[in-house]
Amino acid sequence: MKIHHLTTPIDRKVLKDIKVGDKVLLSGTVYTARDAAHKRMCEAIAKGEDLPFDPKEQIIFYAGPAPAPPGFAIGSVGPTTSYRMDAYTPQMLEQGIQAMIGKGMRNDEVKAACQKYGAVYFATAGGVAALLSGCITEAKIIAYEDLGAESIRKLQIKDMPLWVAVDCSGNDIYAQKDACK
């Protein structure tokens, strides 16, 4: 297993070099978006409207953070189950999203879209929301504030620990029999 220190935006050539099971320490800008925000963004795309942020070369973190306690950039922020975004993911990758962060398996259409668009899916463990919030240095709601925890936030992160779950070739860590070895 390799350890990669990556900073956003990530050069697509670098994404081609990372493989399923590799560890990543990610720094830079990511955007949070869950089910309701994805639905709105895909509806906006269908209507020819602009998205709340330029998706080209961006990373979406499937998370709904808790409110920030005093002195912190954000409250607990853990990954949500990624398959809930599977219906929207190919369209978001087509718009230029280069990576997603979440937990759990993805469907075959998402894996094929990762391969088609040269994108990756990073996984992080559930139940580590308090730990992950320590990797976030800045958080700002940028769209869909009415969705509360599911609003879109722009986050600045430093050394967020992730693992490559689906690589640019469509390889899937969850499909490997020896994934826990």
Contacts in CASP RR format, 6 or more apart in sequence:
PFRMAT RR
TARGET T0000
AUTHOR 0000-0000-0000
METHOD contacts of the structure
MODEL  1
MKIHHLTTPIDRKVLKDIKVGDKVLLSGTVYTARDAAHKRMCEAIAKGED
LPFDPKEQIIFYAGPAPAPPGFAIGSVGPTTSYRMDAYTPQMLEQGIQAM
IGKGMRNDEVKAACQKYGAVYFATAGGVAALLSGCITEAKIIAYEDLGAE
SIRKLQIKDMPLWVAVDCSGNDIYAQKDACK
1 21 0 8 1.000
1 22 0 8 1.000
1 23 0 8 1.000
2 18 0 8 1.000
2 19 0 8 1.000
2 22 0 8 1.000
2 23 0 8 1.000
3 22 0 8 1.000
3 23 0 8 1.000
3 24 0 8 1.000
3 25 0 8 1.000
4 14 0 8 1.000
4 18 0 8 1.000
4 22 0 8 1.000
4 23 0 8 1.000
4 24 0 8 1.000
4 25 0 8 1.000
5 24 0 8 1.000
5 25 0 8 1.000
5 27 0 8 1.000
5 159 0 8 1.000
6 14 0 8 1.000
6 24 0 8 1.000
6 25 0 8 1.000
6 26 0 8 1.000
6 27 0 8 1.000
7 26 0 8 1.000
7 27 0 8 1.000
7 28 0 8 1.000
8 26 0 8 1.000
8 27 0 8 1.000
8 28 0 8 1.000
8 29 0 8 1.000
8 30 0 8 1.000
8 57 0 8 1.000
8 58 0 8 1.000
8 59 0 8 1.000
9 57 0 8 1.000
9 58 0 8 1.000
9 98 0 8 1.000
10 57 0 8 1.000
10 59 0 8 1.000
10 98 0 8 1.000
10 99 0 8 1.000
12 57 0 8 1.000
12 98 0 8 1.000
12 118 0 8 1.000
15 98 0 8 1.000
15 99 0 8 1.000
15 118 0 8 1.000
15 119 0 8 1.000
15 120 0 8 1.000
15 167 0 8 1.000
15 168 0 8 1.000
16 118 0 8 1.000
16 168 0 8 1.000
18 24 0 8 1.000
18 120 0 8 1.000
18 164 0 8 1.000
18 167 0 8 1.000
18 168 0 8 1.000
19 164 0 8 1.000
19 167 0 8 1.000
19 171 0 8 1.000
20 164 0 8 1.000
20 165 0 8 1.000
20 166 0 8 1.000
20 167 0 8 1.000
20 171 0 8 1.000
20 172 0 8 1.000
20 173 0 8 1.000
20 176 0 8 1.000
21 163 0 8 1.000
21 164 0 8 1.000
21 165 0 8 1.000
21 173 0 8 1.000
21 179 0 8 1.000
22 163 0 8 1.000
22 164 0 8 1.000
23 161 0 8 1.000
23 162 0 8 1.000
23 163 0 8 1.000
23 164 0 8 1.000
24 122 0 8 1.000
24 161 0 8 1.000
24 162 0 8 1.000
24 163 0 8 1.000
24 164 0 8 1.000
25 159 0 8 1.000
25 160 0 8 1.000
25 161 0 8 1.000
25 162 0 8 1.000
26 59 0 8 1.000
26 101 0 8 1.000
26 122 0 8 1.000
26 157 0 8 1.000
26 159 0 8 1.000
26 160 0 8 1.000
26 162 0 8 1.000
27 157 0 8 1.000
27 158 0 8 1.000
27 159 0 8 1.000
27 160 0 8 1.000
28 156 0 8 1.000
28 157 0 8 1.000
28 158 0 8 1.000
29 58 0 8 1.000
29 59 0 8 1.000
29 154 0 8 1.000
29 155 0 8 1.000
29 156 0 8 1.000
29 157 0 8 1.000
30 58 0 8 1.000
30 59 0 8 1.000
30 60 0 8 1.000
30 61 0 8 1.000
30 101 0 8 1.000
30 155 0 8 1.000
30 157 0 8 1.000
30 160 0 8 1.000
31 53 0 8 1.000
31 58 0 8 1.000
31 59 0 8 1.000
31 60 0 8 1.000
31 61 0 8 1.000
31 142 0 8 1.000
31 152 0 8 1.000
31 153 0 8 1.000
31 154 0 8 1.000
31 155 0 8 1.000
32 60 0 8 1.000
32 61 0 8 1.000
32 62 0 8 1.000
32 63 0 8 1.000
32 64 0 8 1.000
32 65 0 8 1.000
32 77 0 8 1.000
32 151 0 8 1.000
32 152 0 8 1.000
32 153 0 8 1.000
32 155 0 8 1.000
33 41 0 8 1.000
33 60 0 8 1.000
33 61 0 8 1.000
33 62 0 8 1.000
33 85 0 8 1.000
33 150 0 8 1.000
33 152 0 8 1.000
34 62 0 8 1.000
34 63 0 8 1.000
34 64 0 8 1.000
34 80 0 8 1.000
34 84 0 8 1.000
34 85 0 8 1.000
34 149 0 8 1.000
34 150 0 8 1.000
35 84 0 8 1.000
35 85 0 8 1.000
35 150 0 8 1.000
36 144 0 8 1.000
36 147 0 8 1.000
36 150 0 8 1.000
37 143 0 8 1.000
37 144 0 8 1.000
37 147 0 8 1.000
37 150 0 8 1.000
37 151 0 8 1.000
37 152 0 8 1.000
38 85 0 8 1.000
38 88 0 8 1.000
38 92 0 8 1.000
39 88 0 8 1.000
40 144 0 8 1.000
41 51 0 8 1.000
41 52 0 8 1.000
41 88 0 8 1.000
41 92 0 8 1.000
42 88 0 8 1.000
42 91 0 8 1.000
42 92 0 8 1.000
44 50 0 8 1.000
44 51 0 8 1.000
45 51 0 8 1.000
45 91 0 8 1.000
45 95 0 8 1.000
51 95 0 8 1.000
52 142 0 8 1.000
52 143 0 8 1.000
52 144 0 8 1.000
52 152 0 8 1.000
53 142 0 8 1.000
53 143 0 8 1.000
53 152 0 8 1.000
53 154 0 8 1.000
55 92 0 8 1.000
55 95 0 8 1.000
55 96 0 8 1.000
55 97 0 8 1.000
56 95 0 8 1.000
56 96 0 8 1.000
57 96 0 8 1.000
57 98 0 8 1.000
58 96 0 8 1.000
58 97 0 8 1.000
58 98 0 8 1.000
59 97 0 8 1.000
59 98 0 8 1.000
59 99 0 8 1.000
59 100 0 8 1.000
59 101 0 8 1.000
59 122 0 8 1.000
60 92 0 8 1.000
60 97 0 8 1.000
60 99 0 8 1.000
60 100 0 8 1.000
60 101 0 8 1.000
61 77 0 8 1.000
61 79 0 8 1.000
61 100 0 8 1.000
61 101 0 8 1.000
61 102 0 8 1.000
61 155 0 8 1.000
62 79 0 8 1.000
62 80 0 8 1.000
62 81 0 8 1.000
62 82 0 8 1.000
62 84 0 8 1.000
62 85 0 8 1.000
62 100 0 8 1.000
62 101 0 8 1.000
62 102 0 8 1.000
62 103 0 8 1.000
63 77 0 8 1.000
63 78 0 8 1.000
63 79 0 8 1.000
63 80 0 8 1.000
63 101 0 8 1.000
63 102 0 8 1.000
64 77 0 8 1.000
64 78 0 8 1.000
64 80 0 8 1.000
64 149 0 8 1.000
64 150 0 8 1.000
65 74 0 8 1.000
65 75 0 8 1.000
65 76 0 8 1.000
65 77 0 8 1.000
65 78 0 8 1.000
65 133 0 8 1.000
65 139 0 8 1.000
65 149 0 8 1.000
65 153 0 8 1.000
66 74 0 8 1.000
66 75 0 8 1.000
66 76 0 8 1.000
66 77 0 8 1.000
66 129 0 8 1.000
66 149 0 8 1.000
67 75 0 8 1.000
68 74 0 8 1.000
68 75 0 8 1.000
68 139 0 8 1.000
69 75 0 8 1.000
72 133 0 8 1.000
72 134 0 8 1.000
73 133 0 8 1.000
73 136 0 8 1.000
73 137 0 8 1.000
73 138 0 8 1.000
73 139 0 8 1.000
73 156 0 8 1.000
74 133 0 8 1.000
74 136 0 8 1.000
74 139 0 8 1.000
74 153 0 8 1.000
74 155 0 8 1.000
75 129 0 8 1.000
75 133 0 8 1.000
76 129 0 8 1.000
76 130 0 8 1.000
76 132 0 8 1.000
76 133 0 8 1.000
77 129 0 8 1.000
77 132 0 8 1.000
77 133 0 8 1.000
77 136 0 8 1.000
77 155 0 8 1.000
78 124 0 8 1.000
78 126 0 8 1.000
78 127 0 8 1.000
78 128 0 8 1.000
78 129 0 8 1.000
78 132 0 8 1.000
79 101 0 8 1.000
79 102 0 8 1.000
79 103 0 8 1.000
79 123 0 8 1.000
79 124 0 8 1.000
79 125 0 8 1.000
79 126 0 8 1.000
79 132 0 8 1.000
80 102 0 8 1.000
80 103 0 8 1.000
81 102 0 8 1.000
81 103 0 8 1.000
81 104 0 8 1.000
82 100 0 8 1.000
82 102 0 8 1.000
82 103 0 8 1.000
82 104 0 8 1.000
82 105 0 8 1.000
82 106 0 8 1.000
82 121 0 8 1.000
82 123 0 8 1.000
83 104 0 8 1.000
83 105 0 8 1.000
83 106 0 8 1.000
83 107 0 8 1.000
85 100 0 8 1.000
86 106 0 8 1.000
86 107 0 8 1.000
86 109 0 8 1.000
86 110 0 8 1.000
89 100 0 8 1.000
89 106 0 8 1.000
89 109 0 8 1.000
89 110 0 8 1.000
89 113 0 8 1.000
90 109 0 8 1.000
90 110 0 8 1.000
90 112 0 8 1.000
90 113 0 8 1.000
93 113 0 8 1.000
93 114 0 8 1.000
93 116 0 8 1.000
93 117 0 8 1.000
93 119 0 8 1.000
94 113 0 8 1.000
94 117 0 8 1.000
96 117 0 8 1.000
97 119 0 8 1.000
98 117 0 8 1.000
98 118 0 8 1.000
98 119 0 8 1.000
98 120 0 8 1.000
99 119 0 8 1.000
99 120 0 8 1.000
99 121 0 8 1.000
99 122 0 8 1.000
100 119 0 8 1.000
100 120 0 8 1.000
100 121 0 8 1.000
100 122 0 8 1.000
101 121 0 8 1.000
101 122 0 8 1.000
101 123 0 8 1.000
101 124 0 8 1.000
101 160 0 8 1.000
101 162 0 8 1.000
102 121 0 8 1.000
102 122 0 8 1.000
102 123 0 8 1.000
102 124 0 8 1.000
103 123 0 8 1.000
103 124 0 8 1.000
103 125 0 8 1.000
103 126 0 8 1.000
104 123 0 8 1.000
104 165 0 8 1.000
104 174 0 8 1.000
105 172 0 8 1.000
105 174 0 8 1.000
106 114 0 8 1.000
106 121 0 8 1.000
106 165 0 8 1.000
106 166 0 8 1.000
106 172 0 8 1.000
110 121 0 8 1.000
110 166 0 8 1.000
111 166 0 8 1.000
111 170 0 8 1.000
111 172 0 8 1.000
112 170 0 8 1.000
113 119 0 8 1.000
114 120 0 8 1.000
114 121 0 8 1.000
114 166 0 8 1.000
114 167 0 8 1.000
114 168 0 8 1.000
114 170 0 8 1.000
115 168 0 8 1.000
115 169 0 8 1.000
115 170 0 8 1.000
118 168 0 8 1.000
119 168 0 8 1.000
120 164 0 8 1.000
120 166 0 8 1.000
120 167 0 8 1.000
120 168 0 8 1.000
121 164 0 8 1.000
121 165 0 8 1.000
121 166 0 8 1.000
122 162 0 8 1.000
122 163 0 8 1.000
122 164 0 8 1.000
122 165 0 8 1.000
123 162 0 8 1.000
123 163 0 8 1.000
123 164 0 8 1.000
123 165 0 8 1.000
123 173 0 8 1.000
124 132 0 8 1.000
124 160 0 8 1.000
124 161 0 8 1.000
124 162 0 8 1.000
124 163 0 8 1.000
132 160 0 8 1.000
135 157 0 8 1.000
135 158 0 8 1.000
135 159 0 8 1.000
135 160 0 8 1.000
135 161 0 8 1.000
136 155 0 8 1.000
136 156 0 8 1.000
136 157 0 8 1.000
136 158 0 8 1.000
136 160 0 8 1.000
137 156 0 8 1.000
137 157 0 8 1.000
137 158 0 8 1.000
138 155 0 8 1.000
138 156 0 8 1.000
139 153 0 8 1.000
139 154 0 8 1.000
139 155 0 8 1.000
139 156 0 8 1.000
140 153 0 8 1.000
140 154 0 8 1.000
141 151 0 8 1.000
141 152 0 8 1.000
141 153 0 8 1.000
142 152 0 8 1.000
142 153 0 8 1.000
142 154 0 8 1.000
143 151 0 8 1.000
143 152 0 8 1.000
144 150 0 8 1.000
144 151 0 8 1.000
144 152 0 8 1.000
145 151 0 8 1.000
163 173 0 8 1.000
164 173 0 8 1.000
165 172 0 8 1.000
165 173 0 8 1.000
165 174 0 8 1.000
166 172 0 8 1.000
166 173 0 8 1.000
173 179 0 8 1.000
END
